[in-house]
Amino acid sequence: MRLTRRVLLGVAASALALGAAMAHAQTPRRGGELVIVSGENPRHLNPAVQSGVATAVPGTQIFASPLRVDADWQFHPYLAQSWEWSDDGLALTLNLVENARFHDGVPVTSADVAFSIMTIKANHPFQTMFGPVEAVDTPDEHTAVIRLSQPHPALLLALTGALCPIIPAHVYGDGQAVREHPANNAPVGSGPFRLAEYRPGEQITLVRNDDFFLEGRPYLDGITIRIVRDAATATLSLESGEADVGMVTDASSISRLGAIDGLTVTPRGFEGIGPIQWLAFNTRVAPLDDVRVRQAIAYAIDRDFVLNALMRGVAASQPGPIIASSPFYNADMPQYSLDLDRANALLDEAGHPRGTDGTRFTLTMETVPGRDAALGNVPEYLRSQLREVGINVELRASPDFPTWAGHLASGDFQMSMDIVFNWGDPVIGVHRTYLSSNIREVIWSNTQGYRNDRVDELLALAGQETDMAQRTAYYAEFQDIVGEELPVYWVNALPYHHVFDNRIELPLSIWGLMQSMDEVYWTEDR
Amino acid sequence: MGSARYIVQRLIYGLILMIGVVVLNFFLIHAAPGDAAEVIAGEMGGITEEMMAQIRARYGLDQPIIVQLWTYLSQILTGDLGMSYHFNRPVTELILQRLGPTILLALSAQIFAMIIGTVLGVLASRKPNGPLSGFVAVFSTVGYAAPVFWTGLMLVILFAVVIPIFPVEGMVSARFRGTGWAYAMNVLWHLVLPAATLGILFLAQYARLSRASMIEVLGADYIRTARAKGLGEGRVTFHHALRNAVLPILTVAGIQFGNLISGALLVETVFNWPGMGRLAFDSVLRRDYPTLLGVLFFASAVVVIANLLTDLSYRYADPRIRTGGR
């Protein structure tokens, strides 16, 4: 049955969620500070015009969004106390809370919501989030109606967390370009915490917003985000207790911290980001333009060895383009397990006999720089493994990010190890790398040069399908096709983990730390 | 030559040198592939070509390189170092914020290395073949040879994790909100490990230098005379001998200051010390030209001034130089 008339009573949903939360946790305690260690420095603190975790973590504390999402991809009220779809799925009405104020005391109104959504649509790198939004109507101060040119099932997710911060029109509407607006370094939002001090590259200090629109929240007095660029130092600061919360992305640090009493180390909270490590093929150049060669490479790789030995058992298997923790993941998609005979046969069949030295051909492999710890030794492993089937691999290490990005964007590569994020809905983070209309000279577009008409068609259909079952079916077929044709070999989900002091009650949604932390509290004094 | 005229002349040379540093580095960093727009695209999780073109136009990256250089030079001659691509803030503001921490770190390390190094060298010189001399030789050579980030991490693991008496990172504790004396103490507490790490690197040179020059001086006639007068060994060593042995140490100290600043780069990264080194390091990776060039401009100014001060102190310590050797 198609859900043509969906009235989501957010209030009821949130009451249920709250009840469930209360059942297993103690009564929240007020007070205390949280020190979060972050490896990246944000360009600024306004997520409306800047994506990325570094901006999102402080940004979602300073700015509130219309909705929230939980760990099970369910939506809950936030600045919007309820919402409803029109029958034709072309309008979403948001009913805003009436007591929300920005940190400067000005009330949050539907005009701010309209301004924010249109600003994000015009400036945010994720153009597909609000691409179909034509206008946002404001029939009264507390009602905003988002009008769409086509059905857009990703819209609710795009209204959560860092994807849709409600920024004040009275600050940003002064005619200056929002991307370079001075207020980005001293933002005024309506979220649970206010910015107290921002020392670029060093520390972001947030203090409790006593005027927050949710009664009694937040529980913490403040959050300090400490920027520590060196991963080893960041790990040590978690180990020594100087920092209370952090994200750790390499397997060895995860195992080390996991052994320490008093620390929780969990992979939860990264379902939204969906970080995938993959080996991309330039499908426009020989011999990688032959699907048999790409499949042979897949059969030469022992995924279990990568997961258990190189990733020390802390990374999840990721056989396809949609992160395995997503509801759209297709567990039945084609999978490749180690089969050297089959790999050799495919390469023979593709017309690449072994030479006298046993080599069939040579390929170059790029690796994204600055992520060595996260990549583990996978590139070196692939090199030795592919030699087994007669493929000689030359590793081409770039000294820094722009060098690598230049190779990828210009198509000057054969294979590349990279890390790509799903960003919640496939429309945002998955479509871009498979659509033939998105073969562009920028990174994380379809730099593989992959073309398949049915894939284009399926992604277009799935992007507009409001029936969840039908949408899932479209994505299932898409995964079957790309799983067969392998424009990319998906190696593993990156072992991103949250690490935090056991005494902190930290509910982790699919966005992890990239959503309001008004519900976080210390269960005992630090 | 009069001191004032001498100083002015040295400052003019210094300014020419600083402009040279900036121009050379301008070409060096532009020779590296890619630009800031690609880094911004990376941080954004990918952006469209249109957005990339907008960014390039805004920062003038679409202009020919000579035009970019001309724009930049005419800008710095008016005292404006431009806006950082990454931080969206004036470069001067960013650097002034970090200049203090870097100088604090470099000077503390310098003083640490000079004092400890000289004392070790002097002690070693009294029995040039004794066990202490051997220890000083080995310790200082190992300290010099060990990569500074390794030394740093080892000190952190030992004194911040295994025996937690010092903090792991930063210049001020994340939770610290005090001011005045308490603030200074907090900074000092954070300074110990990074200053020691950087100091150990330079200790070797001071130890070996002071040992060698002390051995030379202690063999001189006037020392024999001093001893013949019946002066105690301590007074002979520290008053008569050291004063004369200190000249080469001062020279090296001045020359070392530039190295110290570049050594601070790695130490700042390991200890998350909020100084210019870390800013420069990140700026290279981010192709943030204005910030990098600004840091180099300031760093060369610091080196120019440090060398000038060395020369002046040299003139003070050795009257022969003051009077032109006559």
Contacts between the chains, C-beta under 8 A, distances in Angstrom:
chain1	res1	chain2	res2	distance
A	33	B	175	6.2
A	35	B	174	4.5
A	35	B	175	6.5
A	40	B	43	7.8
A	41	B	86	7.5
A	41	B	87	8.0
A	41	B	282	7.2
A	43	B	40	7.4
A	43	B	43	6.5
A	43	B	86	5.8
A	43	B	87	7.0
A	43	B	88	6.4
A	44	B	87	7.9
A	44	B	88	5.6
A	50	B	43	7.8
A	50	B	44	6.6
A	51	B	43	8.0
A	51	B	44	4.9
A	51	B	45	4.8
A	52	B	43	5.2
A	52	B	44	6.3
A	52	B	45	6.1
A	54	B	43	7.6
A	125	B	41	7.8
A	125	B	44	4.1
A	125	B	45	6.2
A	125	B	46	6.2
A	125	B	47	4.3
A	125	B	48	7.5
A	125	B	51	6.7
A	126	B	45	7.3
A	127	B	48	6.5
A	180	B	58	7.6
A	180	B	88	6.1
A	184	B	88	6.8
A	185	B	88	6.6
A	185	B	89	6.7
A	199	B	97	7.1
A	199	B	274	7.3
A	200	B	87	4.7
A	200	B	89	6.4
A	200	B	94	6.5
A	200	B	97	7.8
A	201	B	87	7.3
A	201	B	94	7.9
A	201	B	274	6.7
A	201	B	278	7.1
A	201	B	279	6.6
A	201	B	282	7.2
A	202	B	170	8.0
A	202	B	274	4.6
A	203	B	174	6.7
A	224	B	174	4.7
A	224	B	175	7.0
A	226	B	169	7.9
A	226	B	170	6.9
A	226	B	174	4.8
A	226	B	272	8.0
A	227	B	272	7.9
A	228	B	169	5.7
A	228	B	170	7.9
A	228	B	272	4.8
A	229	B	269	6.7
A	229	B	272	7.0
A	229	B	278	6.8
A	229	B	282	6.7
A	230	B	269	5.4
A	230	B	270	6.0
A	230	B	272	6.6
A	232	B	153	6.2
A	232	B	270	7.8
A	233	B	156	7.3
A	233	B	168	6.4
A	233	B	169	5.0
A	233	B	270	6.2
A	233	B	271	7.0
A	233	B	272	5.4
A	234	B	169	8.0
A	236	B	156	5.8
A	236	B	157	7.2
A	236	B	160	6.9
A	236	B	161	6.0
A	236	B	168	4.6
A	236	B	169	7.4
A	237	B	168	4.7
A	237	B	169	5.4
A	239	B	161	5.9
A	240	B	160	5.8
A	240	B	161	5.5
A	240	B	164	6.1
A	240	B	167	7.7
A	240	B	168	5.0
A	242	B	167	6.2
A	242	B	168	5.5
A	242	B	169	7.0
A	242	B	170	7.9
A	242	B	173	7.3
A	242	B	174	6.7
A	243	B	174	7.1
A	370	B	285	7.1
A	399	B	32	8.0
A	400	B	32	7.7
A	400	B	34	7.6
A	400	B	284	7.4
A	400	B	285	5.0
A	401	B	34	7.5
A	401	B	38	7.2
A	401	B	39	5.9
A	401	B	42	5.2
A	401	B	285	6.6
A	402	B	32	7.4
A	402	B	33	6.2
A	402	B	34	2.3
A	402	B	35	6.4
A	402	B	38	4.4
A	402	B	39	5.7
A	402	B	42	7.9
A	402	B	287	5.4
A	403	B	32	7.2
A	403	B	33	4.6
A	403	B	34	5.5
A	405	B	34	6.0
A	405	B	38	4.4
A	405	B	39	7.8
A	405	B	41	6.8
A	405	B	42	6.0
A	406	B	33	4.9
A	406	B	34	4.7
A	406	B	38	6.5
A	409	B	38	7.4
A	421	B	45	6.0
A	423	B	45	6.9
A	429	B	45	7.8
A	432	B	46	6.9
A	440	B	48	7.4
A	440	B	49	6.0
A	441	B	49	6.3
A	442	B	41	6.1
A	442	B	46	6.3
A	442	B	47	6.5
A	442	B	48	6.6
A	442	B	49	5.7
A	442	B	52	6.3
A	443	B	38	7.5
A	443	B	41	6.1
A	443	B	42	6.7
A	443	B	46	5.7
A	444	B	45	6.6
A	444	B	46	3.3
A	445	B	46	6.6
